[in-house]
Amino acid sequence: MNYIEPHGHMVSRTTADYERMALAGCVAISEPAFWAGFDRDSVKGFYDYFRQLTEYEPARAKKFGIAHFCWICINPKEGDDPGFAREVIEIIPDFLKKPNVLGVGEIGLNKNTKNELIILEAQIDLAVKHNQLILVHTPHLEDKRKGTRIIMDALLNHGGVEPDRVLIDHVEEHTVAEVLDKGFWAGMTLYPETKCTTQRAADIIEMYGTERLWMNSACDWGISDPLAVPKARMELKRRGHSEAAIKRLTYDNPHTFLSQSPNFNLPG
């Protein structure tokens, strides 16, 4: 069964990971802009990173028959300096014109600071002005519920945001219901130690169903697994979920959401 990896940070993975994902059935990857493992100190650093997402990674993925798409933004971890962040935001519109870019993301909050919120609101406004999809990062651990609520308020208070064009990622048991109730899409990130394990994700699916929900691996610099989505499919199959339900979660749902961007051209 083919699947889509809707949130994978492939710049942090080896070429061998692309091969493993292709063998497991991955046909497309959506890669949000994120933290590089260190704070970049120049706009030029972001410019080169955005080129990597729009030029180099698509070529690397293509060698394994995988379509590569991406998102552009300054991530919340580096958004606490509004002056610098606004300089980065100024170069984003040119990259939104690239053929593999799906929208603005992953924007959001890291420590729920006032400055992070200022930059979040600026990037929401940027996405709306350029008619872009939005992919959201929610904070970790004890700040997650508070940060998720602040983010949703910022989105809904804008006035131009359509909730069904927004994916709020890294939801967990205590945030998923509120995200879905407000009309947003929700993403479950499958990490071995934090966020959701495959077992917890399966529990959430059994509680809330499969509508407007997807699973992703994120597979970044930390402890993560680029094969988390196919492993979650195995867990769902073990629990007796139908092939149709598993396909909906791991192919149909990301395909439906991402196809709202004219740049997402994967067959349905």
Buried (B, 14 or more C-beta within 10 A) or exposed (E): EEBBBBBBBBBBBEEEBBEBBBEBBBBBBBBBBBBBEEEBEEBEBBBEBBEBBBEEBBEBBEEBEBBBBBBBBBBBBBBBBBEBBBBBBEBBEEBBEBEBBBBBBBBBBBEBEEBBBBBBBBBBBBBBEEEBBBBBBBBBEEBBBEBBBBBBEBBBEEEEBEBBBBBBBBBBBEBBBBBBEBEBBBBBBBBEEBBBBBEBBBBBBEEBEBEBBBBBBBBBBEEBBBBBBBBBBEBBBEEEBEEEBBBBBBBBBBBBBBBBBEBBEBEE
